[in-house]
Amino acid sequence: MSTPFAQTIATDHRVVYELRDLFIASSGQPDKQLAIAMELMWNIARHTTTEQVLVHPLCVKYLGNEPGGKLAEFDDLEHQV
């Protein structure tokens, strides 16, 4: 069963991918691409900051260093990609 917390994270990821697709589809429309790029950067910054400040420490606190720390490390690597 998915929690509201997990659903929010999944929604964040979905929004980022949708914005990426909109950016690509807007090729040749620099003003539109700029607006989409600004929204995309805001969403990525907000999402990664929230995970680093809130989610990762909670994972370590409640899951322990081994699984919680590995999850945080995996998330950081995924976000870099």
Backbone as a printed PyTorch tensor [residue, N CA C, xyz], in Angstrom:
tensor([[[  0.8360,  -1.1760,   0.0000],
         [  0.0000,   0.0000,   0.0000],
         [  0.8860,   1.2470,   0.0000]],

        [[  0.5840,   2.1720,  -0.8620],
         [  1.3660,   3.3940,  -0.9800],
         [  0.8620,   4.4270,   0.0290]],

        [[  1.7940,   5.0990,   0.6480],
         [  1.4380,   6.1290,   1.6240],
         [  1.2640,   7.4750,   0.9200]],

        [[  0.5650,   8.4130,   1.5460],
         [  0.4630,   9.7580,   0.9580],
         [  1.8420,  10.3860,   0.7330]],

        [[  2.7800,  10.0690,   1.6240],
         [  4.1450,  10.5640,   1.5030],
         [  4.7850,  10.0450,   0.2090]],

        [[  4.6820,   8.7420,  -0.0110],
         [  5.2450,   8.1300,  -1.2220],
         [  4.5240,   8.6230,  -2.4670]],

        [[  3.2280,   8.8370,  -2.3640],
         [  2.4600,   9.3320,  -3.5090],
         [  2.9080,  10.7430,  -3.8960]],

        [[  3.2200,  11.5620,  -2.8970],
         [  3.6910,  12.9210,  -3.1660],
         [  5.0270,  12.8950,  -3.8940]],

        [[  5.9240,  12.0340,  -3.4510],
         [  7.2290,  11.9160,  -4.1110],
         [  7.0480,  11.4220,  -5.5440]],

        [[  6.1900,  10.4250,  -5.7340],
         [  5.9360,   9.8990,  -7.0800],
         [  5.3300,  10.9790,  -7.9780]],

        [[  4.4340,  11.7870,  -7.4250],
         [  3.8360,  12.8770,  -8.1980],
         [  4.8950,  13.8930,  -8.5990]],

        [[  5.7980,  14.2220,  -7.6780],
         [  6.9000,  15.1370,  -8.0010],
         [  7.7040,  14.6080,  -9.1870]],

        [[  8.0340,  13.3310,  -9.1530],
         [  8.8120,  12.7360, -10.2420],
         [  8.0290,  12.8030, -11.5550]],

        [[  6.7550,  12.4940, -11.4880],
         [  5.9210,  12.5140, -12.6970],
         [  5.8630,  13.9220, -13.2850]],

        [[  5.7240,  14.9380, -12.4450],
         [  5.6700,  16.3270, -12.9140],
         [  6.9750,  16.7100, -13.6110]],

        [[  8.0960,  16.3130, -13.0460],
         [  9.3910,  16.6250, -13.6540],
         [  9.4970,  15.9880, -15.0400]],

        [[  9.0920,  14.7300, -15.1560],
         [  9.1570,  14.0690, -16.4690],
         [  8.1890,  14.7010, -17.4720]],

        [[  7.0180,  15.1190, -17.0100],
         [  6.0620,  15.7820, -17.8990],
         [  6.6090,  17.1190, -18.3880]],

        [[  7.2270,  17.8780, -17.4900],
         [  7.8190,  19.1470, -17.8870],
         [  8.9650,  18.9380, -18.8740]],

        [[  9.7590,  17.8990, -18.6290],
         [ 10.8410,  17.5850, -19.5720],
         [ 10.2730,  17.3120, -20.9590]],

        [[  9.2120,  16.5240, -21.0210],
         [  8.5980,  16.2000, -22.3060],
         [  8.0160,  17.4410, -22.9790]],

        [[  7.4060,  18.3250, -22.1860],
         [  6.8850,  19.5820, -22.7340],
         [  8.0080,  20.4490, -23.2860]],

        [[  9.1230,  20.4780, -22.5790],
         [ 10.2770,  21.2540, -23.0350],
         [ 10.7480,  20.7450, -24.3960]],

        [[ 10.8900,  19.4420, -24.5050],
         [ 11.3450,  18.8440, -25.7650],
         [ 10.3400,  19.1000, -26.8760]],

        [[  9.0560,  18.9810, -26.5710],
         [  8.0120,  19.1820, -27.5800],
         [  7.9160,  20.6370, -28.0300]],

        [[  8.4690,  21.5560, -27.2460],
         [  8.3880,  22.9830, -27.5660],
         [  9.5910,  23.4700, -28.3630]],

        [[ 10.2910,  22.5650, -28.9930],
         [ 11.4590,  22.9280, -29.7930],
         [ 11.0700,  23.9970, -30.8160]],

        [[ 11.9020,  25.0190, -30.9330],
         [ 11.6280,  26.1070, -31.8720],
         [ 10.7830,  27.2230, -31.2780]],

        [[ 10.4130,  27.0900, -30.0190],
         [  9.6310,  28.1230, -29.3300],
         [ 10.4140,  28.5650, -28.0830]],

        [[ 11.4380,  29.3880, -28.2800],
         [ 12.3420,  29.7100, -27.1770],
         [ 11.6630,  30.3320, -25.9560]],

        [[ 10.6620,  31.1710, -26.1510],
         [  9.9870,  31.7770, -24.9970],
         [  9.2450,  30.7220, -24.1800]],

        [[  8.5910,  29.8220, -24.8760],
         [  7.8730,  28.7490, -24.1850],
         [  8.8590,  27.8160, -23.4910]],

        [[  9.9470,  27.4900, -24.1660],
         [ 10.9530,  26.6180, -23.5570],
         [ 11.5650,  27.2580, -22.3170]],

        [[ 11.7900,  28.5660, -22.3650],
         [ 12.3500,  29.2530, -21.2050],
         [ 11.4030,  29.1570, -20.0110]],

        [[ 10.1230,  29.3860, -20.2480],
         [  9.1400,  29.3070, -19.1640],
         [  9.0820,  27.8930, -18.5900]],

        [[  9.1030,  26.9010, -19.4470],
         [  9.0650,  25.5070, -18.9930],
         [ 10.3430,  25.1720, -18.2420]],

        [[ 11.4820,  25.6350, -18.7530],
         [ 12.7630,  25.3610, -18.0920],
         [ 12.8050,  25.9720, -16.6930]],

        [[ 12.2780,  27.1660, -16.5430],
         [ 12.2470,  27.8090, -15.2260],
         [ 11.3670,  27.0150, -14.2580]],

        [[ 10.2070,  26.5750, -14.7260],
         [  9.3220,  25.7750, -13.8790],
         [  9.9590,  24.4280, -13.5450]],

        [[ 10.6170,  23.8360, -14.5160],
         [ 11.2950,  22.5580, -14.3040],
         [ 12.4040,  22.6970, -13.2660]],

        [[ 13.2190,  23.7330, -13.3870],
         [ 14.2990,  23.9330, -12.4190],
         [ 13.7500,  24.1650, -11.0110]],

        [[ 12.6580,  24.9220, -10.9080],
         [ 12.0560,  25.1530,  -9.6030],
         [ 11.5770,  23.8340,  -8.9960]],

        [[ 10.9050,  23.0220,  -9.7820],
         [ 10.3910,  21.7440,  -9.2760],
         [ 11.5190,  20.8160,  -8.8500]],

        [[ 12.5770,  20.7500,  -9.6260],
         [ 13.7050,  19.8890,  -9.2800],
         [ 14.3770,  20.3870,  -7.9950]],

        [[ 14.6010,  21.6900,  -7.8960],
         [ 15.2490,  22.2450,  -6.7030],
         [ 14.4020,  22.0060,  -5.4580]],

        [[ 13.1110,  22.2470,  -5.5480],
         [ 12.2200,  22.0410,  -4.4050],
         [ 12.1830,  20.5760,  -4.0020]],

        [[ 12.0730,  19.7030,  -4.9790],
         [ 11.9880,  18.2670,  -4.7040],
         [ 13.2710,  17.7360,  -4.0600]],

        [[ 14.4120,  18.0390,  -4.6490],
         [ 15.6670,  17.5050,  -4.1070],
         [ 15.9730,  18.0870,  -2.7310]],

        [[ 15.6810,  19.3730,  -2.5340],
         [ 15.9080,  19.9830,  -1.2250],
         [ 15.0080,  19.3370,  -0.1770]],

        [[ 13.7540,  19.1220,  -0.5090],
         [ 12.8270,  18.4810,   0.4300],
         [ 13.3080,  17.0850,   0.7980]],

        [[ 13.7490,  16.3260,  -0.1920],
         [ 14.2310,  14.9800,   0.1110],
         [ 15.4830,  15.0230,   0.9830]],

        [[ 16.4200,  15.9310,   0.6830],
         [ 17.6600,  15.9780,   1.4510],
         [ 17.4440,  16.4790,   2.8730]],

        [[ 16.5360,  17.4390,   3.0460],
         [ 16.3290,  18.0290,   4.3630],
         [ 15.3410,  17.2220,   5.2130]],

        [[ 14.3390,  16.6420,   4.5870],
         [ 13.2780,  15.9760,   5.3320],
         [ 13.3020,  14.4560,   5.1910]],

        [[ 13.2580,  13.9820,   3.9690],
         [ 13.0800,  12.5460,   3.7250],
         [ 14.3010,  11.7260,   4.1280]],

        [[ 15.4660,  12.1040,   3.6650],
         [ 16.6570,  11.2980,   3.9430],
         [ 16.9580,  11.1690,   5.4350]],

        [[ 16.9040,  12.2640,   6.2020],
         [ 17.1240,  12.0940,   7.6480],
         [ 16.0750,  11.1840,   8.3030]],

        [[ 14.8300,  11.2710,   7.8580],
         [ 13.7970,  10.3970,   8.4160],
         [ 14.0440,   8.9380,   8.0580]],

        [[ 14.5190,   8.7000,   6.8360],
         [ 14.8520,   7.3260,   6.4280],
         [ 15.9370,   6.7480,   7.3320]],

        [[ 16.9760,   7.5330,   7.5840],
         [ 18.0610,   7.0640,   8.4430],
         [ 17.5500,   6.8660,   9.8730]],

        [[ 16.7340,   7.8080,  10.3460],
         [ 16.2280,   7.7260,  11.7200],
         [ 15.3630,   6.4820,  11.9280]],

        [[ 14.4650,   6.2070,  11.0050],
         [ 13.5070,   5.1280,  11.2120],
         [ 13.9050,   3.7930,  10.5840]],

        [[ 14.7940,   3.8340,   9.6040],
         [ 15.2250,   2.5860,   8.9600],
         [ 16.6380,   2.1840,   9.3720]],

        [[ 17.3590,   3.1050,   9.9800],
         [ 18.7350,   2.8340,  10.3640],
         [ 19.7050,   3.2770,   9.2860]],

        [[ 20.9950,   3.2760,   9.6510],
         [ 22.0260,   3.7450,   8.7180],
         [ 22.1500,   2.8730,   7.4820]],

        [[ 22.0230,   1.5560,   7.6590],
         [ 22.2370,   0.6610,   6.5200],
         [ 21.1640,   0.8610,   5.4410]],

        [[ 19.8930,   0.5350,   5.6850],
         [ 18.9290,   0.7210,   4.5900],
         [ 18.5920,   2.1910,   4.3400]],

        [[ 18.4580,   2.9800,   5.3980],
         [ 18.1050,   4.3940,   5.2310],
         [ 19.1850,   5.1910,   4.5320]],

        [[ 20.4330,   4.9470,   4.9210],
         [ 21.5510,   5.6360,   4.2830],
         [ 21.7300,   5.2300,   2.8380]],

        [[ 21.5260,   3.9420,   2.5690],
         [ 21.6330,   3.4700,   1.1740],
         [ 20.5190,   4.0510,   0.3120]],

        [[ 19.3280,   4.1630,   0.8720],
         [ 18.2220,   4.7720,   0.1340],
         [ 18.5320,   6.2260,  -0.1800]],

        [[ 19.0440,   6.9550,   0.7900],
         [ 19.4070,   8.3550,   0.5740],
         [ 20.4970,   8.4760,  -0.4920]],

        [[ 21.4820,   7.6030,  -0.4280],
         [ 22.5590,   7.6210,  -1.4270],
         [ 22.0160,   7.3180,  -2.8190]],

        [[ 21.1290,   6.3290,  -2.9110],
         [ 20.5160,   5.9850,  -4.1940],
         [ 19.7340,   7.1720,  -4.7480]],

        [[ 18.9400,   7.8260,  -3.9090],
         [ 18.1770,   8.9960,  -4.3380],
         [ 19.0840,  10.1020,  -4.8500]],

        [[ 20.1740,  10.3620,  -4.1330],
         [ 21.1070,  11.4070,  -4.5630],
         [ 21.6940,  11.0880,  -5.9400]],

        [[ 22.0770,   9.8360,  -6.1440],
         [ 22.6240,   9.4440,  -7.4490],
         [ 21.5740,   9.5580,  -8.5450]],

        [[ 20.3500,   9.1550,  -8.2410],
         [ 19.2650,   9.2530,  -9.2260],
         [ 18.9990,  10.7070,  -9.6140]],

        [[ 19.0460,  11.5840,  -8.6330],
         [ 18.7930,  12.9940,  -8.9140],
         [ 19.9130,  13.6180,  -9.7360]],

        [[ 21.1310,  13.1330,  -9.5630],
         [ 22.2360,  13.6570, -10.3680],
         [ 22.0680,  13.3080, -11.8320]],

        [[ 21.4970,  12.1450, -12.0900],
         [ 21.2520,  11.7270, -13.4740],
         [ 20.1920,  12.6140, -14.0880]]])
